[in-house]
Amino acid sequence: MKRIRTAEEVINPAIIKPGSVIYVSGNAAPPQELLLQLAKDLSIKDVEMYSVLILGDRLEPLFSEERCRDLTHRVIFNGRLSQVAVNRGWAKYHPIHLSEIPRHIRLIRPNIVMLSVSGPDHGGNYSLGTTVEGVAEAIRVAKKDGGIVIAEHNERMPFVLGTTITESSIDYLFETGYELPVSPVHEPDETARRIGDIIAALYIEDGTGTTPGSTLQYGIGEVPEAVTDSIIRKGVGDLGIHTELFAGAMIKLVQSGAVTNRWKKSVNFSISSIFLAENKEGYDWLDYNSSIQSRPCDYTNSVFKIADQPKMVTINSAIGVDLHGNIWADSLHARQIYSGVGGQADFIRGAQYSPGGVAIIAMKSKTVKGISKIVDMCPAGITTTAIPADQVVLVTEHGAFDPRGLSLGERAVGIAHLADPEDTEKLLKVIRDNPAFHQPDKAWARGLSGFTPYEEAIKRLDR
């Protein structure tokens, strides 16, 4: 391993040659000094770069129109920095399940890997820090083929236990010390709190001396914060965590004492591939913390590993759902990519095979502009991350709808009741007027099979 003093020593056309394929660590762990130099040095041409949600406001030049002319971004998960480039055709978007990224890496065979590390520990090993996803596999493939690995050693990066690499895996090491990108979360509003209460009341189970509590997966935002608060209020314990993204809400849950992980198979600590925090204190909490470990996403997001967890409860969000139960989460329109496929489908499908598991899509019934997220039909050509056959439980502030065991028409009636009352009436008219839904009046005459209104769910929270 060679220690370098400046990014220019390795980020130049002599090392990053035409035809190079780069894999770079993303989320809170992009190697920012290396990437800033890549953005600046326009003499580096005809190269491709794969990434998963690059964060860090200072990296905006990396996705400029000028830089994109000779650097082909292949974006696996879109974010604020890359959205303009992707949606204007300056960059390419790859719809890939998070669980499939390591397999995809074996196909594309990157010859350059750029990442952030922390450490070394007393054994001389370096942690991949706050993001693992496909990084470990990219390093393995590149080294096997004679490629190079360039690492930023950031003194602010926590040493997250679990997935480490040896010093011999690193060709160049560059010392840095900038703050990691943070992901602040707004205090949950009343709508989010209603959603959190419904989920905790109906689907989060307490562990006992002989039966496991729920194993949880959820991400970042108002609803996860609200779910955490409601779980703590409910007073359940013996929970487990097996999640793609470990964020501030999970930290709060662990600190509350509700998480023991003792019912999980093979490992009795929280597992994740990606870590985000709201502030520096959150990243400090991750440092050498033995209650959590990182794993590559073909482990964390493996449908088989997810299914192996007891009472797996997965809680994800979406942009919209239609009356059939089609769910879309990565696109606003057919060719306007908001985020990415990510791991939602992995966890939705894995949870259904978990003993006592349930897959939940939780979302507010309206956008901030007052537009209903529950609609008659999904937009034409849009990518759906779940289909009706996935049997996903849907939750809004108005209630929860469980479609399992119900026909398409019966589901449509229940889904319509997740909307605001005014929108519900419009959707019910659509259902009544369309014979394809098969006698819908009988569905709501029987008392809305599968639908639990907020008022009924909340009674179970404080029992």
Secondary structure, DSSP 8 states (H G I E B T S, - for coil): -EEESSGGGTSSTTTS-TT-EEEE--BT---HHHHHHHHH-TT--SEEEEEE-B--GGGGGGG-HHHHTTEEEEEEE--HHHHHHHHTTSSEE----GGGHHHHHHHH--SEEEEEEB---TTSEEE-TTB-TTHHHHHHHHHHTT-EEEEEEETTS---SS-EEEGGG-SEEEEE-------------HHHHHHHHHHHHHH-----SSS---EEEE-SSHHHHHHHHHHHHHT--SBEEB-SEE-HHHHHHHHTT-B--TTSSS--SEEESEE--SSHHHHHHHTT-TTEEE--HHHHT-HHHHHTSTTEEEEE--SEEETT--EE-SEEETTEESS--TTHHHHHHHHHHSTT-EEEEE--SB-TTS-BSEESS--TT---SB-GGG--EEEETTEEE--TT--HHHHHHHHHTTS-HHHHHHHHHHHHH-GGG-SHHHHHHTT-TTEEEHHHHHTTTT-
